[in-house]
Amino acid sequence: MTSEKITVQSLYTVTDEELMLMSSQNPELRFERNANGTLETMPATGGISGNREIKAGAYLLNWVESQDLGEVFSSSTGLRLANTAVRAPDAAFVAKGRLPEGWDEEDKFINLAPDFVIEIRSKNDSLAKLKAKMEEYIANGVQ
């Protein structure tokens, strides 16, 4: 059985609300929206990638909390970048004082580039695509 990445070109820009609704109605899928409006689904990963993702997130969370540095977010968190892309890195860190006021009052995408992201490369990810995603993060303010 082969894994296929599904890419859907939008005829219009999908709003944050529509993307959130689509995600909640399809919990088995993870969606991201590119700056050009293209929607992508991320297929489920295998055991190795999933294990590396949770460990990386746990190590990051432990460090951030032990030092009282800010907040950590999982791969199910949509982060809206300045270029309008909504990304969901495997783990993300936002330094204390950088989160928008009220971010924790309503469950919606967070409108900012995190300070640090972790992307685990699974068998489904091409190196070129992952490099392009990391360049996008940096261009939008990730340190």
PEFEN-V359582 format. One record per backbone hydrogen bond with DSSP energy under -0.5 kcal/mol. CO is the residue of the C=O (numbers start at 1). NH is the residue of the N-H. E is the energy in kcal/mol with one decimal. If there is no record, write none. Layout:
co->CO nh->NH e->E
co->CO nh->NH e->E
This chain:
co->5 nh->7 e->-0.6
co->6 nh->41 e->-1.8
co->7 nh->9 e->-0.5
co->8 nh->10 e->-0.6
co->8 nh->39 e->-2.6
co->15 nh->19 e->-2.4
co->16 nh->20 e->-2.6
co->17 nh->21 e->-2.4
co->18 nh->22 e->-2.7
co->19 nh->23 e->-2.2
co->20 nh->24 e->-2.4
co->21 nh->25 e->-2.2
co->22 nh->26 e->-0.7
co->23 nh->26 e->-0.6
co->26 nh->29 e->-2.4
co->30 nh->42 e->-2.7
co->32 nh->40 e->-2.5
co->33 nh->86 e->-2.4
co->34 nh->37 e->-1.9
co->38 nh->34 e->-3.1
co->39 nh->8 e->-2.4
co->40 nh->32 e->-2.0
co->41 nh->43 e->-0.6
co->42 nh->30 e->-0.8
co->46 nh->50 e->-2.4
co->47 nh->51 e->-2.4
co->48 nh->52 e->-2.4
co->49 nh->53 e->-2.6
co->50 nh->54 e->-2.2
co->51 nh->55 e->-2.1
co->52 nh->56 e->-2.6
co->53 nh->57 e->-2.4
co->54 nh->58 e->-2.3
co->55 nh->59 e->-2.8
co->56 nh->60 e->-2.3
co->57 nh->61 e->-2.7
co->58 nh->62 e->-2.8
co->59 nh->63 e->-2.2
co->60 nh->64 e->-2.7
co->61 nh->65 e->-2.8
co->62 nh->66 e->-2.3
co->63 nh->67 e->-1.6
co->64 nh->68 e->-0.6
co->64 nh->69 e->-2.3
co->65 nh->68 e->-0.6
co->69 nh->96 e->-3.1
co->71 nh->94 e->-2.7
co->73 nh->92 e->-2.0
co->74 nh->77 e->-1.8
co->76 nh->78 e->-0.5
co->77 nh->79 e->-0.5
co->78 nh->80 e->-0.5
co->78 nh->110 e->-2.3
co->79 nh->81 e->-0.7
co->79 nh->87 e->-2.5
co->81 nh->84 e->-2.0
co->85 nh->81 e->-2.9
co->85 nh->87 e->-0.6
co->86 nh->33 e->-1.8
co->87 nh->79 e->-3.1
co->90 nh->75 e->-0.7
co->91 nh->118 e->-2.8
co->92 nh->73 e->-2.7
co->93 nh->115 e->-2.1
co->93 nh->116 e->-1.6
co->94 nh->71 e->-2.5
co->95 nh->98 e->-2.0
co->100 nh->103 e->-1.8
co->102 nh->105 e->-2.0
co->102 nh->106 e->-0.7
co->106 nh->108 e->-1.5
co->109 nh->111 e->-0.5
co->110 nh->80 e->-3.0
co->110 nh->112 e->-1.6
co->112 nh->114 e->-0.5
co->115 nh->143 e->-0.9
co->116 nh->93 e->-2.6
co->118 nh->90 e->-1.1
co->118 nh->91 e->-1.4
co->119 nh->121 e->-0.5
co->120 nh->122 e->-0.8
co->122 nh->125 e->-1.6
co->126 nh->130 e->-2.2
co->127 nh->131 e->-2.6
co->128 nh->132 e->-2.2
co->129 nh->133 e->-2.1
co->130 nh->134 e->-2.2
co->131 nh->135 e->-2.5
co->132 nh->136 e->-2.1
co->133 nh->137 e->-2.4
co->134 nh->138 e->-2.3
co->135 nh->139 e->-2.7
co->136 nh->140 e->-1.4
co->137 nh->140 e->-0.6
co->137 nh->142 e->-2.5
co->138 nh->141 e->-1.8
